[in-house]
Each structure stands twice: as C-alpha cells, then as structure tokens.
C-alpha cells in the first residue's frame, strides 16, 4: 500500500478503492455516506487485504 493511496483513502475513500472492483467501490461509497470515518476504515481494510494486492 503506497503513501498516496493512504492519503487518498483519508480524503476520498471511494476513489482509493476504485480499481479494486465495483463491489469494493460500492461498499466504501455506502460506508462513506453513512459517515466519513467508516468509509476511511473500509477503504483501509480493503487496501490492506492481500487478496486484492496483485
């Protein structure tokens, strides 16, 4: 996970996971709508998942 990806996850969580798949984007988008902090946490969890880091 790069530094810029983490910065993007803090300020615009859905954009940080846009290349990880449509489902990830929708989940993080809905979490961000529910609250900014849940969106950040969701984005960081998806970015740290080794399954998506190919």
C-alpha positions in Angstrom: 0.0 0.0 0.0 1.5 3.3 -1.1 1.6 6.5 0.8 -0.6 8.3 -1.8 -3.2 5.5 -1.7 -3.5 6.1 2.1 -3.8 9.8 1.7 -6.5 9.3 -0.9 -8.3 6.9 1.4 -8.4 9.5 4.1 -9.7 12.3 1.9 -11.8 10.4 -0.7 -12.2 6.8 0.4 -14.3 5.6 -2.6 -11.6 6.8 -5.1 -8.9 5.0 -3.2 -10.5 1.6 -4.0 -12.0 2.3 -7.4 -9.5 -0.1 -9.1 -10.3 -2.9 -6.7 -13.7 -3.7 -8.2 -17.2 -2.5 -8.4 -18.3 -4.2 -5.1 -15.5 -2.7 -3.1 -16.3 0.8 -4.5 -20.0 0.4 -3.7 -19.3 -0.8 -0.1 -16.9 2.0 0.6 -19.2 4.6 -1.0 -22.1 3.4 1.2 -19.9 3.5 4.3 -18.8 7.0 3.4 -22.4 8.1 3.0 -23.1 6.6 6.5 -20.1 8.5 7.9 -16.7 9.7 6.9 -14.8 7.6 9.5 -16.5 4.2 8.5 -15.6 5.0 4.8 -11.9 5.5 5.8 -11.8 2.3 7.8 -13.5 0.4 5.0 -11.1 1.7 2.4 -8.0 1.0 4.5 -9.2 -2.6 5.2 -9.7 -3.2 1.5 -6.4 -1.7 0.7 -4.6 -3.9 3.3 -6.3 -7.1 2.1 -3.6 -9.2 0.4 -6.2 -10.8 -1.8 -6.6 -7.5 -3.8 -2.9 -6.6 -3.9 -1.9 -8.3 -7.1 
